[in-house]
Amino acid sequence: MPSNLDYKSIGEVRILPRNRCFYAEFVYQQDIKSSEVDASKVLGIDHGLNNWLTCVSNIGTSFIVDGLHLKSINQWYNKSVAKIKENKPQGFWSNRLAAITEKRNRQMRDATNKAARIVINHCSDHKIGTVVFGWNVEQKDSINLGSKTNQKFVQIPTAKLKNRIAQLCEQYGIKFVETEESYTSKTSFLDNDFLPTFGAKPEGWKESGKRISRGLYRSQDGTKINADCNGAVNIIRKVAAIFKFDLIGVGRGCLSQPTKVLLRTLQKSPRLQTGEA
């Protein structure tokens, strides 16, 4: 029995076979934690590949959860699988393949939990009561960015991360909003461009700014900001009118110099930093 669980509160135990192993899942009910948050304070989240999550709030904070470590894990995994399966019949599977697959899955699950906890910790520390996540339905399965990029995107567990963030938001009394993210990367926030919705771009519409290189966006007056931060704050704009969010607190500083969080260098689990078992 895990030391951090009260066996009297467990309602169900599931035995799951996976990669030639068996796992026990303990299901129990957890109460919603009371937290003092302000629903008018909002965090917009734009997801990607190199920058797994780019987060910008309307109170002037911003940070990026690095995704290069996950790309490295997947590259190692794909290379190892290809080497083991070389000259083997179709459908070949072995203990070695099961072991490296399980290792990769654990690493992905660990990264998902850490990234979600980083988002929730940031919200709790700054009393942010709303999270807006940009997401297009079935986007990972239907994208066409070339075979190599498609493989990288589909292997990154962003959908699981989104769901985990939503779970933690519910647990901490934070409102979670999912919205489509069309044109958020093209539209210039600093120029207050009109932000079209998917399939409803007006004829003759053109953005004021331009993405000039990987990671940089240039507004109409030449101001350079982080391109993913521009996308993240535009995700808030998608729902700002509905929820009456005030974006006056978003300055050029938080759009230009977001803090970067490297999952592989964390000295302590984000969960333990909150004092939880």
Long-range contacts (C-beta under 8 A, 24 or more apart in sequence): 2-26, 4-277, 18-102, 18-105, 19-98, 19-99, 19-101, 19-102, 19-105, 20-95, 20-98, 21-98, 21-102, 30-171, 32-170, 32-171, 32-172, 32-173, 33-171, 33-172, 33-173, 34-173, 35-124, 35-172, 35-173, 35-174, 36-127, 37-123, 37-124, 37-127, 37-128, 37-129, 37-172, 37-173, 37-174, 38-127, 38-128, 38-129, 39-129, 39-130, 39-175, 39-243, 40-129, 40-130, 40-244, 40-245, 40-246, 41-126, 41-127, 41-128, 41-129, 41-130, 42-128, 42-129, 42-130, 42-131, 42-132, 42-236, 42-243, 42-245, 43-119, 43-122, 43-123, 43-128, 43-130, 43-131, 43-132, 44-132, 44-134, 44-232, 44-233, 44-234, 44-235, 44-236, 45-119, 45-131, 45-132, 45-133, 45-134, 45-165, 45-232, 45-235, 46-134, 46-181, 46-184, 46-185, 46-228, 46-229, 46-231, 46-232, 46-235, 47-133, 47-134, 47-135, 47-158, 47-161, 47-162, 48-228, 49-149, 49-152, 49-153, 49-156, 51-228, 52-115, 52-156, 52-158, 52-161, 53-115, 53-119, 53-161, 54-226, 54-228, 54-229, 54-231, 54-232, 54-258, 55-119, 55-122, 55-232, 55-258, 56-229, 56-232, 56-233, 56-236, 56-250, 56-254, 56-255, 56-258, 57-126, 57-128, 57-249, 57-250, 57-254, 58-236, 58-245, 58-246, 58-247, 58-248, 58-249, 58-250, 59-126, 59-128, 59-249, 60-249, 60-250, 60-251, 60-253, 60-254, 61-122, 61-126, 61-254, 62-226, 62-229, 62-232, 62-254, 62-255, 62-257, 62-258, 62-259, 63-118, 63-122, 63-258, 63-259, 63-260, 63-261, 64-228, 64-258, 64-259, 64-260, 64-261, 65-115, 65-118, 65-119, 65-261, 65-263, 66-260, 66-261, 66-262, 66-263, 67-156, 69-111, 69-262, 69-263, 69-264, 70-108, 70-111, 70-156, 70-263, 71-152, 71-156, 73-104, 73-107, 73-108, 74-104, 74-151, 74-152, 74-155, 74-156, 77-101, 77-104, 78-151, 78-155, 108-157, 108-160, 109-157, 109-160, 111-157, 111-263, 112-157, 112-160, 112-161, 112-164, 113-164, 113-271, 114-263, 114-266, 114-269, 114-270, 114-271, 115-161, 115-263, 116-161, 116-164, 116-165, 116-167, 116-168, 117-168, 117-269, 117-270, 117-271, 117-274, 118-261, 118-270, 119-165, 119-168, 120-165, 120-168, 120-169, 120-172, 120-174, 121-270, 121-273, 121-274, 123-169, 123-172, 123-174, 124-172, 124-274, 128-174, 129-173, 129-174, 129-175, 130-174, 130-175, 130-176, 130-177, 130-243, 130-245, 131-165, 131-169, 131-174, 131-175, 131-176, 131-177, 132-177, 132-178, 132-179, 132-235, 132-236, 132-238, 132-239, 133-162, 133-165, 133-166, 133-176, 133-177, 133-178, 133-179, 133-235, 134-179, 134-180, 134-181, 134-184, 134-231, 134-232, 134-235, 134-238, 135-162, 135-178, 135-179, 135-180, 135-181, 136-180, 136-181, 136-182, 136-198, 137-180, 177-239, 177-243, 179-235, 179-238, 179-239, 180-238, 181-231, 181-235, 181-238, 183-207, 183-234, 184-230, 184-231, 184-232, 184-234, 184-235, 184-237, 184-238, 185-211, 185-227, 185-228, 185-230, 185-231, 185-234, 186-211, 187-230, 187-234, 188-217, 188-219, 188-220, 188-230, 189-230, 189-233, 189-234, 189-237, 189-250, 189-255, 190-219, 190-220, 190-221, 190-223, 190-225, 190-230, 190-252, 190-255, 191-219, 191-220, 191-221, 195-234, 195-237, 195-238, 197-238, 223-252, 224-256, 225-252, 225-255, 225-256, 226-255, 226-256, 226-257, 226-258, 229-254, 229-255, 229-256, 229-258, 230-255
